[in-house]
Amino acid sequence: MRKFYEQLLENNKKWVETSLAKDPNYFADLAKGQQPPLLWIGCSDSRVPANEIVGAKPGEVFVHRNIANMVVHSDMNMLSVLDYAVNVLKIKHIIVCGHYGCGGVKAAMGHQSVGIIDNWLRHIKDEYRLHDKYLNSIENEEERFNAFVEINTKEQVYNLAKTSIVQNAWKNGQDLMLHGWVYGLNSGFVTDLDVNIASNDELDEVYQLDL
């Protein structure tokens, strides 16, 4: 255990040395501030690194991660990140990125209790209930799992669009587009789910806020 911890510290030193060898001003420039064009809302899974997937450098992606890349309207952590990204950093794009093989989505499809996270998974189970007719029609279990990963990601994009933070930005004429992707752990490629929202006109009327 101690050896692993010490190796992390050693890795940091090597990373600093390598970074400075490439650019002596690397860290000095980063310290001046950030103006990322993108907010990434992804899964906490350690195999889904936001920057690496899109080939971005430090300072180019503002990141929020949680179990199963959820956008829950009562989650103050997510809302705080979203508010800062939209109203302070003035980001232009928000990508909700799920991934095939997501353990959170898989757990939500089952009945086994896995602890306090059961309360978080309830939000995903609610989505299954809304799409159960389609999902239950898929006989192959892996295909059904993949389809639900995609549905969950799409639903989170729409949940973003329903927030007052995003709708207020649109009302004020701010350029802001929402997207949904799914990442393939076994390929490295992302799938664009073709859910790209730039106004609340694409929401059901009941969700359109008069701000």
Legacy VTK file of the C-alpha trace (Angstrom):
# vtk DataFile Version 3.0
C-alpha trace
ASCII
DATASET POLYDATA
POINTS 211 float
0.000 0.000 0.000
2.774 2.432 0.948
4.721 1.594 -2.203
1.735 2.430 -4.403
1.247 5.765 -2.630
4.900 6.695 -2.967
4.817 5.791 -6.647
2.019 8.323 -7.162
4.209 11.078 -5.738
7.086 9.964 -7.923
4.837 9.929 -10.981
3.846 13.520 -10.244
7.459 14.636 -10.166
8.179 12.918 -13.490
5.079 14.486 -15.024
6.154 17.955 -13.928
9.633 17.400 -15.332
8.300 16.120 -18.643
5.792 18.968 -18.958
8.405 21.637 -18.244
10.851 20.043 -20.667
8.263 20.473 -23.420
7.193 23.966 -22.332
8.998 25.914 -19.569
5.887 28.112 -19.144
3.425 25.213 -18.986
2.331 25.652 -15.378
2.770 29.417 -15.326
0.326 29.694 -18.225
-2.178 27.329 -16.558
-2.070 29.401 -13.390
-3.242 32.511 -15.254
-6.811 31.194 -15.446
-9.142 28.977 -17.404
-11.553 29.583 -20.272
-12.679 26.125 -21.373
-15.286 25.953 -24.167
-16.686 22.651 -22.913
-18.370 21.229 -19.822
-18.160 17.443 -19.669
-20.664 15.556 -17.532
-19.500 11.971 -17.384
-19.437 8.812 -15.327
-17.055 8.375 -12.408
-15.761 5.166 -13.999
-11.943 5.316 -14.003
-11.837 4.046 -17.593
-13.597 7.101 -19.016
-11.113 10.028 -18.824
-12.676 13.154 -20.318
-9.569 14.967 -21.533
-7.921 11.943 -23.092
-11.040 10.859 -24.981
-11.304 14.159 -26.857
-7.582 14.868 -27.020
-7.886 17.975 -24.851
-5.180 19.651 -22.821
-5.534 20.811 -19.198
-7.641 23.962 -19.152
-9.793 22.944 -22.132
-12.485 20.860 -20.421
-14.467 21.680 -17.268
-15.489 18.354 -15.757
-18.230 16.968 -13.540
-18.500 13.236 -12.922
-20.820 11.016 -10.934
-22.218 7.495 -11.025
-23.847 6.940 -14.455
-23.413 10.576 -15.659
-26.653 11.729 -14.090
-28.256 15.187 -14.212
-30.553 15.226 -11.195
-32.519 18.436 -10.645
-31.944 18.361 -6.873
-28.208 17.619 -7.009
-26.582 20.816 -5.723
-23.128 19.549 -6.619
-24.023 19.180 -10.284
-26.056 22.397 -10.316
-23.177 24.361 -8.793
-20.795 23.077 -11.461
-23.344 23.819 -14.170
-24.008 27.339 -12.901
-20.310 28.191 -12.735
-19.652 26.708 -16.171
-22.529 28.534 -17.852
-22.616 31.859 -16.024
-18.960 32.432 -15.142
-16.887 30.478 -17.646
-19.447 31.048 -20.424
-18.830 27.607 -21.914
-20.291 26.965 -25.365
-20.929 23.228 -25.254
-22.027 20.683 -22.679
-21.487 17.001 -23.425
-23.182 14.328 -21.364
-21.091 11.233 -21.987
-22.251 7.800 -20.937
-20.380 4.600 -21.679
-21.270 1.088 -22.695
-20.748 -1.327 -19.823
-21.764 1.262 -17.213
-22.022 -0.454 -13.835
-24.518 2.081 -12.524
-26.934 1.489 -15.389
-26.445 -2.265 -15.082
-27.202 -2.176 -11.369
-30.341 -0.110 -12.000
-31.597 -2.822 -14.338
-31.397 -5.404 -11.567
-32.964 -5.956 -8.146
-29.956 -6.408 -5.869
-29.403 -3.815 -3.174
-25.902 -2.343 -3.377
-26.038 0.078 -0.456
-26.667 3.806 -0.236
-26.252 4.097 -3.997
-29.675 2.426 -4.297
-31.146 5.885 -3.733
-29.131 7.302 -6.653
-29.993 4.387 -8.911
-33.680 5.078 -8.325
-33.440 7.929 -10.832
-32.182 5.483 -13.462
-34.855 2.935 -12.590
-37.481 5.630 -13.171
-36.141 6.030 -16.701
-36.417 2.295 -17.314
-40.050 2.453 -16.265
-40.690 5.186 -18.827
-39.093 3.143 -21.619
-39.877 -0.367 -20.407
-42.048 -1.339 -23.369
-39.220 -0.674 -25.826
-36.464 -2.063 -23.621
-38.334 -5.235 -22.719
-38.909 -5.877 -26.408
-35.150 -6.332 -26.866
-34.549 -10.014 -26.199
-30.753 -9.951 -26.225
-29.605 -8.870 -22.764
-26.431 -7.093 -23.924
-28.291 -5.200 -26.635
-30.935 -4.170 -24.090
-28.175 -2.992 -21.742
-26.519 -0.932 -24.485
-29.859 0.556 -25.509
-30.568 1.610 -21.937
-27.121 3.222 -21.633
-28.024 5.322 -24.678
-31.484 6.168 -23.346
-30.071 7.187 -19.988
-27.589 9.529 -21.655
-30.272 11.118 -23.828
-32.512 11.639 -20.799
-29.711 13.476 -18.984
-29.273 15.839 -21.928
-32.953 16.693 -21.722
-32.672 17.055 -17.951
-29.956 19.647 -18.558
-32.198 21.541 -20.937
-34.929 21.609 -18.302
-32.771 23.464 -15.756
-33.353 27.160 -15.150
-29.598 27.705 -15.539
-29.528 26.510 -19.129
-32.866 28.043 -20.109
-31.871 31.407 -18.669
-28.670 31.341 -20.720
-30.697 30.696 -23.867
-33.112 33.497 -22.982
-30.175 35.895 -22.677
-28.918 34.930 -26.113
-25.923 32.953 -24.879
-24.498 30.440 -27.344
-24.905 27.100 -25.606
-25.446 23.675 -27.144
-26.080 20.391 -25.346
-24.941 17.040 -26.705
-25.184 13.351 -25.829
-22.409 10.830 -26.432
-21.690 7.246 -25.457
-18.109 6.031 -25.167
-17.044 2.531 -26.131
-14.685 1.029 -23.582
-13.635 -1.684 -26.024
-13.008 0.636 -28.969
-12.140 4.102 -27.658
-14.624 5.704 -30.031
-17.604 7.823 -29.017
-21.054 7.508 -30.539
-22.881 10.782 -31.146
-26.486 10.054 -30.140
-27.716 12.892 -32.351
-29.361 14.701 -29.479
-28.122 18.273 -29.884
-30.203 20.943 -28.172
-29.699 24.684 -28.495
-33.045 26.054 -27.235
-35.960 25.054 -25.022
-38.212 24.801 -28.085
-37.303 21.115 -28.195
-38.739 20.509 -24.724
-42.305 19.614 -23.872
-44.170 22.832 -23.143
-44.571 21.993 -19.451
-40.768 22.252 -19.035
-40.363 25.561 -20.842
-39.734 28.208 -18.213
-40.951 31.788 -18.554
-37.836 33.533 -17.279
LINES 1 212
211 0 1 2 3 4 5 6 7 8 9 10 11 12 13 14 15 16 17 18 19 20 21 22 23 24 25 26 27 28 29 30 31 32 33 34 35 36 37 38 39 40 41 42 43 44 45 46 47 48 49 50 51 52 53 54 55 56 57 58 59 60 61 62 63 64 65 66 67 68 69 70 71 72 73 74 75 76 77 78 79 80 81 82 83 84 85 86 87 88 89 90 91 92 93 94 95 96 97 98 99 100 101 102 103 104 105 106 107 108 109 110 111 112 113 114 115 116 117 118 119 120 121 122 123 124 125 126 127 128 129 130 131 132 133 134 135 136 137 138 139 140 141 142 143 144 145 146 147 148 149 150 151 152 153 154 155 156 157 158 159 160 161 162 163 164 165 166 167 168 169 170 171 172 173 174 175 176 177 178 179 180 181 182 183 184 185 186 187 188 189 190 191 192 193 194 195 196 197 198 199 200 201 202 203 204 205 206 207 208 209 210
